[in-house]
Amino acid sequence: MIRELQKADINKVADIWLDTNVTAHSLAGGKKDIAVYLVANENAIAFYEKLGMKKANDVMEYNHIEWTPFTVK
């Protein structure tokens, strides 16, 4: 069953994300050969910081995507 993410889920989700990234990094040549950039809303920044990511101030954006509303269930 799929349900909405709860606060109590954060550590488990972070563990899954980390395990997946460690595997992906090893398959791709190691963490020194990979750069990860992502777009996250303000509410998600603390989550990604817990994973070791840092908020950058030097990323440029060229975005002409017309985003449409959607719901993840």
N, C-alpha and C positions, 0 to 999 in steps of 0.2 A: 504494500500500500504506500502511496506517496502522500505526504502530509507537509504542512508548512514547517519551515525550519524553526526550531525552538532555541532559546538561549542555551539550554542544557546540551544541545547538539554541537555547539561550536567546537569544542575540543576534539570530538570524534571526526567532524568534517575536516578540521585542520589536519588531523592525523592522516586521513585518507588523501587529502590534497598533497601533503608532504611525501607520503609513500609513493604516490603516482609520479610526482615530479622527480624524486630520486631515481626511480626506474627510467623515466624518460630521459633524464640527464645522462645516465650511464649509457643508454642506447645511442644517444646523440653525440657522445664523445666527452662528456664530463661537464661539470658546472662552469668551468672557465671558458667553455666554447659556446655558451648559451646566454642570451639576454632575453628577459621576459618583460614586456610592457603590457599593461592592461588598463582599461577604463573602469573605474569603480565609483559608485556614488558615495557621497560623504559618509553615509551610514556604514559602509563596508570597509572604510580605510583602516579602522582598528583591527579588523579581522586579518587583513593582509599584512599589517605591521606585525601581528603576532606570528605570522609565518616567516618573518625576516625580511619582508619587502620594505623599501623606503619610498616615501613620497618624493617625487622629483619635481623640481621647479624649472627644468631646462628642456622639457619636451615640447616640440612644436606640433600643431595640429592643422590638418587640412581636411576638413570633413564636410561633405555635402550630402550626407545621408539623410534622407527624410525618414525619421524614426516614426513608426506607427505603434500605437498602444498594444500591449499583449499581456497576458497573465500566465505565469508559470504555475502549474498545479502539480 
